[in-house]
């Protein structure tokens, strides 16, 4: 599941990376995200980027760029993000082909999901699977 299904996501995890350009490359190549936008400062530093997967999005930027969010995130540990995908095994194969660090191979869970877990180049944990919370109408 890549691209967008239209509309706007209600929640967007936001991450800062020491090397945001390398993170964007890994997220798009290994994990199948679609680059929606990337805004760079005059010095080439990624100020803000938006990547999409299905009907969800993640926003990211470079550490040390200044501003309130950068200051608030200073010293923050890695984050964990769960992403819904249609074909866990195919998604996992793509991640492996691009050298992603796999923490857990595709596994059937007791609650009916099939998912796997990977670590990105700066330590954030990404879980990809078939579980989707049932939201109220």
TORKOL-674725 format. One line per 2 residues: number of its first residue (from 1); their letters; for each residue x, y, z of N, C-alpha, C, O, CB. Coordinates in Angstrom, 3 decimals. Glycine has a CB too. Layout:
N
NUM> A> X,Y,Z,X,Y,Z,X,Y,Z,X,Y,Z,X,Y,Z ~ ...;
END
This chain:
137
1> XX> 0.850,-1.159,0.000,0.000,0.000,0.000,0.901,1.229,0.000,1.512,1.527,1.026,-0.970,-0.006,1.218 ~ 1.004,1.936,-1.084,1.758,3.178,-1.133,0.901,4.254,-1.754,-0.118,3.983,-2.390,3.070,3.004,-1.917;
3> XX> 1.334,5.469,-1.557,0.565,6.585,-2.081,-0.488,7.006,-1.077,-0.453,6.608,0.087,-0.083,6.220,-3.419 ~ -1.413,7.805,-1.536,-2.466,8.268,-0.636,-3.817,7.823,-1.148,-4.002,7.601,-2.345,-2.428,9.793,-0.486;
5> XX> -4.743,7.698,-0.246,-6.099,7.361,-0.643,-6.974,8.609,-0.604,-8.200,8.513,-0.641,-6.677,6.262,0.268 ~ -6.349,9.769,-0.529,-7.083,11.026,-0.515,-7.369,11.493,0.893,-7.227,10.732,1.850,-8.373,10.888,-1.279;
7> XX> -7.770,12.738,1.021,-8.076,13.293,2.328,-6.822,13.652,3.092,-5.731,13.747,2.530,-8.901,12.323,3.127 ~ -7.001,13.850,4.387,-5.887,14.231,5.250,-5.844,13.291,6.449,-6.878,13.014,7.057,-6.017,15.711,5.712;
9> XX> -4.651,12.797,6.796,-4.556,11.919,7.969,-4.836,12.707,9.242,-4.558,13.903,9.323,-3.161,11.257,8.046 ~ -5.385,12.022,10.224,-5.678,12.665,11.499,-4.478,12.748,12.421,-4.441,13.594,13.315,-6.776,11.936,12.188;
11> XX> -3.498,11.882,12.216,-2.302,11.848,13.052,-1.090,11.677,12.149,-1.097,10.852,11.236,-2.378,10.700,14.111 ~ -0.045,12.467,12.412,1.201,12.365,11.646,2.373,12.295,12.620,2.734,13.312,13.210,1.364,13.575,10.666;
13> XX> 2.974,11.124,12.801,4.191,11.077,13.605,5.219,12.036,13.006,5.306,12.178,11.786,4.759,9.626,13.678 ~ 5.997,12.691,13.869,6.993,13.650,13.412,8.327,13.283,14.045,8.443,13.193,15.268,6.582,15.116,13.767;
15> XX> 9.334,13.073,13.199,10.636,12.612,13.647,11.735,13.548,13.162,11.613,14.154,12.097,10.897,11.189,13.158 ~ 12.795,13.667,13.931,13.967,14.433,13.515,15.141,13.476,13.359,15.323,12.560,14.161,14.300,15.565,14.541;
17> XX> 15.930,13.702,12.319,17.072,12.854,11.999,18.343,13.683,11.866,18.308,14.827,11.414,16.813,12.074,10.708 ~ 19.458,13.095,12.264,20.751,13.725,12.046,20.999,13.855,10.548,21.484,14.887,10.086,21.885,12.916,12.726;
19> XX> 20.669,12.813,9.788,20.804,12.836,8.331,19.428,12.579,7.721,19.101,11.451,7.351,21.850,11.772,7.835 ~ 18.630,13.639,7.621,17.252,13.509,7.137,17.210,13.034,5.687,16.290,12.308,5.309,16.517,14.843,7.267;
21> XX> 18.182,13.427,4.871,18.186,12.982,3.470,18.377,11.470,3.382,17.724,10.815,2.571,19.297,13.703,2.675 ~ 19.257,10.911,4.200,19.459,9.455,4.226,18.208,8.760,4.760,17.845,7.686,4.281,20.694,9.085,5.094;
23> XX> 17.548,9.363,5.749,16.314,8.780,6.294,15.226,8.750,5.226,14.516,7.752,5.094,15.829,9.580,7.530 ~ 15.089,9.823,4.469,14.096,9.868,3.394,14.392,8.783,2.373,13.481,8.101,1.902,14.078,11.256,2.717;
25> XX> 15.664,8.622,2.029,16.061,7.589,1.067,15.681,6.198,1.573,15.128,5.396,0.820,17.577,7.660,0.797 ~ 15.977,5.903,2.853,15.637,4.590,3.400,14.126,4.389,3.479,13.627,3.326,3.109,16.258,4.420,4.784;
27> XX> 13.404,5.377,3.949,11.959,5.237,4.096,11.271,5.035,2.749,10.293,4.291,2.663,11.384,6.460,4.795 ~ 11.767,5.686,1.695,11.152,5.515,0.381,11.619,4.232,-0.302,10.804,3.492,-0.852,11.464,6.713,-0.504;
29> XX> 12.909,3.968,-0.271,13.433,2.801,-0.987,13.145,1.486,-0.266,12.663,0.537,-0.883,14.925,2.949,-1.185 ~ 13.434,1.423,1.032,13.297,0.161,1.766,11.883,-0.076,2.281,11.410,-1.213,2.294,14.261,0.136,2.926;
31> XX> 11.203,0.991,2.707,9.907,0.834,3.355,8.732,1.292,2.496,7.590,1.254,2.954,9.899,1.589,4.641 ~ 8.985,1.720,1.274,7.920,2.004,0.332,7.120,3.271,0.536,6.034,3.404,-0.028,7.017,0.915,0.341;
33> XX> 7.622,4.209,1.327,6.928,5.481,1.469,7.038,6.268,0.171,7.975,6.076,-0.604,7.501,6.294,2.651 ~ 6.086,7.146,-0.058,6.087,8.034,-1.212,6.445,9.428,-0.713,5.830,9.938,0.223,4.699,8.025,-1.953;
35> XX> 7.440,10.038,-1.341,7.844,11.384,-0.970,6.802,12.366,-1.480,6.596,12.485,-2.688,9.248,11.723,-1.533 ~ 6.148,13.066,-0.572,5.135,14.041,-0.935,5.761,15.421,-1.107,5.493,16.110,-2.092,4.025,14.082,0.121;
37> XX> 6.602,15.830,-0.140,7.283,17.117,-0.243,8.527,17.125,0.628,8.589,16.464,1.665,6.344,18.264,0.159 ~ 9.516,17.890,0.179,10.746,18.096,0.943,11.116,19.567,0.795,11.249,20.074,-0.318,11.918,17.146,0.448;
39> XX> 11.279,20.245,1.927,11.666,21.650,1.937,13.033,21.756,2.587,13.224,21.340,3.729,10.616,22.530,2.686 ~ 13.980,22.316,1.853,15.344,22.456,2.346,15.682,23.923,2.561,15.181,24.803,1.862,16.340,21.817,1.372;
41> XX> 16.548,24.167,3.549,17.067,25.509,3.750,18.119,25.806,2.686,18.469,24.930,1.896,17.659,25.666,5.173 ~ 18.611,27.012,2.665,19.626,27.399,1.681,20.879,26.545,1.779,21.597,26.367,0.795,19.994,28.858,1.856;
43> XX> 21.137,26.017,2.971,22.322,25.184,3.193,22.082,23.709,2.865,22.970,22.882,3.074,22.775,25.314,4.631 ~ 20.899,23.369,2.357,20.595,21.989,1.997,20.035,21.150,3.130,19.736,19.972,2.933,21.812,21.342,1.482;
45> XX> 19.887,21.735,4.319,19.333,21.023,5.470,17.833,20.835,5.257,17.131,21.764,4.859,19.614,21.795,6.801 ~ 17.349,19.616,5.527,15.914,19.352,5.388,15.188,20.017,6.549,15.325,19.615,7.705,15.617,17.812,5.350;
47> XX> 14.414,21.043,6.216,13.649,21.762,7.224,12.347,21.020,7.544,11.912,20.971,8.695,13.348,23.195,6.747 ~ 11.735,20.446,6.505,10.463,19.742,6.679,10.259,18.829,5.476,10.506,19.221,4.335,9.266,20.749,6.834;
49> XX> 9.805,17.611,5.745,9.469,16.676,4.671,8.206,15.935,5.066,7.923,15.744,6.248,10.640,15.677,4.390 ~ 7.450,15.520,4.056,6.236,14.741,4.276,6.301,13.516,3.384,6.475,13.623,2.170,4.949,15.584,3.988;
51> XX> 6.159,12.350,3.999,6.148,11.078,3.287,4.826,10.393,3.589,4.308,10.495,4.701,7.364,10.176,3.695 ~ 4.284,9.700,2.606,2.994,9.048,2.803,3.089,7.545,2.552,3.930,7.063,1.793,1.942,9.668,1.886;
53> XX> 2.198,6.835,3.218,2.056,5.386,3.087,0.575,5.108,3.301,0.055,5.334,4.394,2.979,4.583,4.123 ~ -0.100,4.625,2.284,-1.539,4.407,2.410,-2.232,5.726,2.678,-1.996,6.703,1.968,-1.849,3.396,3.530;
55> XX> -3.089,5.773,3.695,-3.768,7.028,4.027,-3.121,7.717,5.221,-3.732,8.585,5.844,-5.243,6.772,4.314 ~ -1.881,7.331,5.545,-1.155,7.940,6.644,0.059,8.700,6.148,0.483,8.557,5.001,-0.736,6.886,7.645;
57> XX> 0.606,9.509,7.037,1.766,10.312,6.679,2.706,10.423,7.872,2.300,10.287,9.026,1.334,11.709,6.195 ~ 3.972,10.673,7.560,4.966,10.981,8.579,5.655,12.265,8.135,5.933,12.459,6.951,6.001,9.795,8.778;
59> XX> 5.924,13.130,9.092,6.659,14.358,8.807,8.028,14.220,9.467,8.155,13.650,10.551,5.886,15.641,9.327 ~ 9.035,14.746,8.804,10.372,14.662,9.380,11.204,15.861,8.978,10.852,16.612,8.069,11.064,13.373,8.949;
61> XX> 12.311,16.021,9.674,13.240,17.109,9.391,14.594,16.782,9.972,14.822,15.692,10.496,12.720,18.441,9.951 ~ 15.492,17.752,9.870,16.856,17.585,10.357,16.975,18.054,11.800,16.394,19.065,12.194,17.839,18.350,9.469;
63> XX> 17.742,17.297,12.580,18.082,17.725,13.934,19.022,18.923,13.828,19.797,19.043,12.880,18.739,16.558,14.758 ~ 18.936,19.799,14.815,19.864,20.919,14.887,19.530,22.081,13.970,20.377,22.946,13.741,21.219,20.445,14.577;
65> XX> 18.322,22.121,13.443,17.942,23.199,12.520,17.377,24.400,13.244,17.129,25.440,12.632,16.932,22.698,11.514 ~ 17.171,24.264,14.552,16.622,25.369,15.332,15.115,25.314,15.391,14.486,24.496,14.721,17.062,26.692,14.754;
67> XX> 14.547,26.170,16.181,13.106,26.246,16.320,12.616,25.539,17.572,13.367,24.823,18.234,12.441,25.662,15.108 ~ 11.357,25.749,17.881,10.748,25.221,19.102,10.732,23.695,19.100,11.113,23.073,20.091,9.325,25.759,19.260;
69> XX> 10.291,23.081,17.989,10.192,21.618,17.955,11.570,20.974,18.083,11.734,20.006,18.825,9.512,21.155,16.653 ~ 12.561,21.501,17.366,13.922,20.973,17.445,14.443,21.055,18.877,15.065,20.114,19.370,14.859,21.740,16.490;
71> XX> 14.192,22.163,19.532,14.630,22.342,20.920,13.900,21.368,21.847,14.518,20.760,22.721,14.388,23.797,21.379 ~ 12.597,21.219,21.659,11.807,20.317,22.503,12.238,18.862,22.325,12.183,18.081,23.275,10.316,20.461,22.182;
73> XX> 12.663,18.493,21.123,13.053,17.112,20.831,14.502,16.810,21.197,14.920,15.654,21.131,12.837,16.820,19.371 ~ 15.267,17.809,21.575,16.678,17.615,21.912,16.804,16.540,22.991,16.197,16.648,24.057,17.322,18.948,22.390;
75> XX> 17.576,15.527,22.716,17.793,14.452,23.673,16.693,13.399,23.689,16.768,12.445,24.463,17.934,15.027,25.030 ~ 15.673,13.554,22.848,14.595,12.559,22.816,15.122,11.239,22.263,16.005,11.226,21.406,13.402,13.065,21.962;
77> XX> 14.589,10.158,22.745,14.985,8.836,22.270,14.284,8.482,20.982,13.514,9.278,20.444,14.696,7.785,23.319 ~ 14.549,7.293,20.490,13.877,6.864,19.259,12.374,6.699,19.491,11.911,6.544,20.621,14.483,5.540,18.747;
79> XX> 11.640,6.737,18.400,10.184,6.584,18.438,9.794,5.267,17.790,10.589,4.659,17.073,9.480,7.768,17.728 ~ 8.579,4.832,18.041,8.034,3.656,17.389,6.799,4.047,16.601,5.933,4.761,17.106,7.704,2.557,18.415;
81> XX> 6.718,3.579,15.358,5.594,3.913,14.490,5.067,2.623,13.872,5.851,1.783,13.429,6.014,4.938,13.384 ~ 3.742,2.459,13.837,3.109,1.297,13.211,2.472,1.753,11.903,1.770,2.764,11.865,2.042,0.640,14.163;
83> XX> 2.724,0.995,10.823,2.217,1.344,9.499,1.440,0.156,8.936,1.940,-0.969,8.904,3.380,1.753,8.543 ~ 0.231,0.418,8.499,-0.618,-0.605,7.895,-0.164,-0.867,6.458,-0.032,0.065,5.666,-2.110,-0.174,7.929;
85> XX> 0.071,-2.133,6.126,0.420,-2.527,4.757,-0.448,-3.714,4.351,-0.892,-4.489,5.197,1.942,-2.884,4.639 ~ -0.685,-3.848,3.040,-1.531,-4.919,2.531,-0.837,-6.276,2.539,-1.434,-7.278,2.933,-1.979,-4.592,1.135;
87> XX> 0.420,-6.311,2.105,1.159,-7.570,1.951,2.440,-7.499,2.779,3.466,-7.002,2.316,1.485,-7.852,0.446 ~ 2.366,-7.997,3.990,3.477,-7.914,4.938,4.720,-8.616,4.398,5.826,-8.090,4.516,3.075,-8.524,6.282;
89> XX> 4.551,-9.783,3.814,5.708,-10.546,3.346,6.420,-9.849,2.186,7.650,-9.816,2.148,5.274,-11.943,2.920 ~ 5.669,-9.299,1.251,6.277,-8.563,0.138,6.962,-7.299,0.657,8.051,-6.946,0.204,5.209,-8.200,-0.929;
91> XX> 6.326,-6.627,1.600,6.908,-5.415,2.180,8.222,-5.759,2.891,9.215,-5.045,2.755,5.910,-4.742,3.168 ~ 8.213,-6.843,3.639,9.405,-7.310,4.350,10.529,-7.630,3.366,11.677,-7.246,3.587,9.074,-8.551,5.204;
93> XX> 10.200,-8.336,2.274,11.221,-8.663,1.266,11.873,-7.397,0.723,13.092,-7.345,0.560,10.600,-9.474,0.109 ~ 11.079,-6.392,0.447,11.617,-5.123,-0.057,12.565,-4.502,0.957,13.649,-4.045,0.595,10.477,-4.142,-0.386;
95> XX> 12.168,-4.482,2.217,13.026,-3.910,3.262,14.349,-4.664,3.357,15.408,-4.047,3.476,12.306,-3.935,4.623 ~ 14.295,-5.986,3.306,15.510,-6.807,3.368,16.405,-6.527,2.159,17.620,-6.389,2.301,15.147,-8.312,3.430;
97> XX> 15.807,-6.445,0.981,16.573,-6.172,-0.243,17.318,-4.851,-0.169,18.368,-4.694,-0.792,15.652,-6.167,-1.450 ~ 16.785,-3.901,0.586,17.421,-2.598,0.722,18.255,-2.484,1.998,18.660,-1.385,2.377,16.370,-1.512,0.700;
99> XX> 18.511,-3.605,2.658,19.424,-3.633,3.790,18.877,-3.139,5.112,19.657,-2.832,6.013,20.586,-2.853,3.465 ~ 17.571,-3.052,5.261,16.999,-2.602,6.532,17.299,-3.607,7.639,17.326,-4.814,7.398,15.476,-2.394,6.399;
101> XX> 17.521,-3.114,8.833,17.751,-3.979,9.994,16.405,-4.520,10.466,15.552,-3.765,10.934,18.481,-3.205,11.150 ~ 16.225,-5.809,10.342,14.968,-6.455,10.731,15.094,-6.943,12.173,16.018,-7.684,12.508,14.617,-7.643,9.766;
103> XX> 14.167,-6.524,13.012,14.167,-6.932,14.417,13.278,-8.134,14.662,13.536,-8.931,15.564,13.722,-5.787,15.294 ~ 12.220,-8.268,13.850,11.303,-9.399,13.948,10.797,-9.686,12.542,10.273,-8.789,11.882,10.113,-9.107,14.943;
105> XX> 10.945,-10.929,12.069,10.446,-11.266,10.734,8.919,-11.289,10.733,8.306,-11.225,11.799,11.007,-12.633,10.268 ~ 8.297,-11.380,9.563,6.845,-11.471,9.526,6.336,-12.571,10.455,6.766,-13.722,10.373,6.367,-11.724,8.098;
107> XX> 5.421,-12.196,11.331,4.937,-13.092,12.376,3.436,-12.937,12.525,2.925,-11.818,12.563,5.645,-12.812,13.716 ~ 2.725,-14.052,12.609,1.289,-14.027,12.881,1.095,-13.788,14.371,1.666,-14.502,15.196,0.593,-15.359,12.426;
109> XX> 0.297,-12.790,14.717,0.067,-12.416,16.110,-1.224,-13.050,16.621,-2.110,-13.388,15.837,0.006,-10.881,16.258 ~ -1.323,-13.210,17.934,-2.511,-13.796,18.566,-3.780,-12.992,18.289,-4.875,-13.555,18.275,-2.298,-13.904,20.064;
111> XX> -3.647,-11.689,18.070,-4.810,-10.826,17.865,-5.202,-10.717,16.393,-6.013,-9.865,16.032,-4.530,-9.444,18.421 ~ -4.631,-11.576,15.540,-5.064,-11.658,14.153,-4.242,-10.880,13.147,-4.515,-10.947,11.949,-6.433,-11.208,14.066;
113> XX> -3.261,-10.156,13.594,-2.425,-9.380,12.676,-1.220,-10.198,12.235,-0.819,-11.148,12.908,-1.964,-8.066,13.335 ~ -0.656,-9.821,11.108,0.640,-10.345,10.672,1.525,-9.122,10.522,1.189,-8.202,9.776,0.541,-11.193,9.312;
115> XX> 2.651,-9.100,11.220,3.513,-7.937,11.108,4.980,-8.282,11.301,5.337,-9.373,11.745,3.101,-6.898,12.107 ~ 5.824,-7.305,10.949,7.263,-7.422,11.191,7.767,-6.086,11.716,7.071,-5.073,11.650,8.031,-7.841,9.890;
117> XX> 8.986,-6.101,12.236,9.534,-4.915,12.868,10.942,-4.654,12.345,11.732,-5.582,12.168,9.542,-5.067,14.400 ~ 11.246,-3.375,12.100,12.564,-2.981,11.604,13.029,-1.724,12.335,12.232,-0.977,12.901,12.528,-2.741,10.068;
119> XX> 14.345,-1.515,12.303,14.926,-0.309,12.891,15.465,0.543,11.747,16.118,0.024,10.842,16.061,-0.656,13.935 ~ 15.196,1.841,11.780,15.733,2.689,10.723,17.171,3.098,11.037,17.727,2.700,12.061,14.854,3.934,10.537;
121> XX> 17.762,3.884,10.162,19.184,4.202,10.276,19.547,5.018,11.506,20.726,5.136,11.840,19.621,4.937,9.068 ~ 18.546,5.588,12.193,18.842,6.361,13.396,18.150,5.811,14.642,18.022,6.512,15.646,18.439,7.798,13.190;
123> XX> 17.700,4.547,14.574,17.210,3.874,15.766,15.714,3.866,15.997,15.251,3.242,16.952,17.825,4.469,16.903 ~ 14.937,4.540,15.153,13.486,4.496,15.314,12.969,3.118,14.920,13.509,2.483,14.014,12.803,5.598,14.466;
125> XX> 11.938,2.662,15.592,11.373,1.337,15.348,10.119,1.481,14.497,9.193,2.212,14.847,11.051,0.608,16.685 ~ 10.106,0.775,13.378,8.979,0.783,12.451,8.376,-0.610,12.418,9.066,-1.580,12.104,9.416,1.237,11.025;
127> XX> 7.088,-0.716,12.742,6.356,-1.971,12.622,5.426,-1.844,11.423,4.750,-0.828,11.258,5.558,-2.306,13.937 ~ 5.393,-2.868,10.598,4.543,-2.890,9.415,3.659,-4.119,9.512,4.157,-5.226,9.716,5.387,-2.895,8.093;
129> XX> 2.351,-3.937,9.369,1.477,-5.082,9.517,0.073,-4.847,9.018,-0.237,-3.825,8.407,1.428,-5.485,10.928 ~ -0.769,-5.828,9.297,-2.136,-5.816,8.799,-3.144,-5.316,9.833,-4.326,-5.183,9.517,-2.521,-7.196,8.349;
131> XX> -2.704,-5.039,11.055,-3.631,-4.586,12.091,-4.045,-3.139,11.852,-3.197,-2.270,11.645,-2.999,-4.734,13.481 ~ -5.342,-2.885,11.883,-5.858,-1.535,11.783,-6.946,-1.354,12.832,-7.950,-2.066,12.805,-6.399,-1.246,10.357;
133> XX> -6.767,-0.420,13.752,-7.812,-0.201,14.760,-9.132,0.149,14.082,-9.158,0.844,13.067,-7.400,0.923,15.743 ~ -10.202,-0.334,14.648,-11.540,-0.024,14.138,-11.972,1.291,14.767,-12.222,1.359,15.971,-12.571,-1.179,14.455;
135> XX> -12.058,2.340,13.947,-12.418,3.656,14.442,-13.936,3.823,14.457,-14.626,3.271,13.600,-11.765,4.749,13.586 ~ -14.456,4.569,15.411,-15.897,4.794,15.434,-16.332,5.625,14.224,-15.576,6.461,13.730,-16.309,5.495,16.742;
137> X> -17.531,5.391,13.763,-18.049,6.122,12.580,-18.401,7.539,12.919,-18.847,8.289,12.050,-19.274,5.425,12.003;
END
